[in-house]
Amino acid sequence: MLTRTDSMPTGKDEKAFFARIGARIAQVRKAQNITQAQLAALLGVSQQTITAYEVGRRRMPVSALPTLARHLGVAVEELMGEQAPPVKREPATKLQQQIERIQQLPRAQQRFVMQMLDTVLAQQSR
């Protein structure tokens, strides 16, 4: 049994921990151009609840982290500020490498690339 002197976080530490998680949720959500309302609908909560999580007014239930991470396409460890264990994968194809490079571009350049791809694909389907 843990006592208060063991490595249990204090109220202040817990508040800071959940504030950091909230900030990471907001960062990942914005990077993926997902609105708070969209994320709320995916999780079955109100937009106000998402706002409260992101600013640290409310604690995100730990049991909700796997579902949230899945919807955001990240590992739970990333939301918690930990390094996710490396995933062993096959060598990336040239297309996969290009997609990864595109993901590193600023949003405006990503949109430009997507518009070009949409144009080429539309021409192919005619």
N, C-alpha and C positions, 0 to 999 in steps of 0.2 A: 504494500500500500504506500502511495506517495504522500509525503507530508509537504507542507507549504515550503519548507526549505529545500526540498528536492527540486529537480529541474522543471517544475510546473511554472508556466509563465504567470506573471502577476497581471492584475487588471490593466495596468498601464502597458505592459508588454503585449498583452492580447489585443488591446485596442490598436496599437501600432501595427501588429501583425495583420489584422483584418483591414486596416487602412491601406497597407501595402498591397494586399491581395486585390482590394477594390481598385486601386490605381492601375494595377496590371490588367485587370479585367477591362477597364476603360481604354487602356492603351491598345490592347489586342482588338477590342471591338471596333475602335476608331480606325485602326490600320486596315481592317477588313471592310470598312464602310458599312458597318451594321449599326443601325440606330438602337437607342435604348428600348424603344417600343418594339422593334423587331426581336431583340434578345428577350425581352419580357414575354412576348408571345411564345417564343420557343420554349421558355422555361415554365410557362404557366403562372407567371406572377405579374404584378402591375409595373408600369414604367417607373412609378415612384419608388418601388422596391429596388429596382436596378439602380436608380439614382442614389438611394440610401446605401446600397452596397458599395458603389463606386467611390463615394465620398467618405466612407467609413462610419456613417451614422448607425448602420446596422451591420450585424455580423452575417456573412454568408454562411449558411449551414454547410458544414464540412461534407455532409452526405450529398450535397448538390454539386460539389466540385467536379466529379467525373462527368456528369451530364453537361455542365457548363463547358468544361474543357472540350468535350466531344463536339458540341455545337460551334465552338470557336476554332476547332481544328488544331488544338495545342495539347500538350501533355499537362496533367495536373501539376506536375513538378514545376512547370514553367509559370503557372499561375501563382504558385507558392514561392517563387523566386529561387527555386533550386534548379540545378542542371538536370535535365532529363537524361536517363541513361542512353548512351549511344545506340542507335539502331543499326544493326548490321544489314546492309542492303547490297544488292547487286550493283555493278558499275552502272552509272547513269548513262542513258542513251543521249545522243546529241540533243534531241528535242527536250529531254528532261533538264539537261544542263542549261539550255537556252531559257526554259521556263524559270529555273532558279535564278538566272541572271536578270530576267525581266522583273522578278519579284523584288529585286534589290533596287530597282529604279525608283525615282520619285513618282508619286501618284499621277502627275500630269503626263509623264512619259509612258507610264503603264497604260493609261487611257488611250494615248496615241497609238501604241502598239496594238491594243485590242481593236481599235477602229480599223487599222490596216488589216488585221486578221479577219475581221468581220466582212470587210469589203472583198477580200480574196475568196473567202469561203462562200459568200453570196454569189460571186461570179461562177464558181465551180458548180453550184447547184442549179444553174440555169440550163 
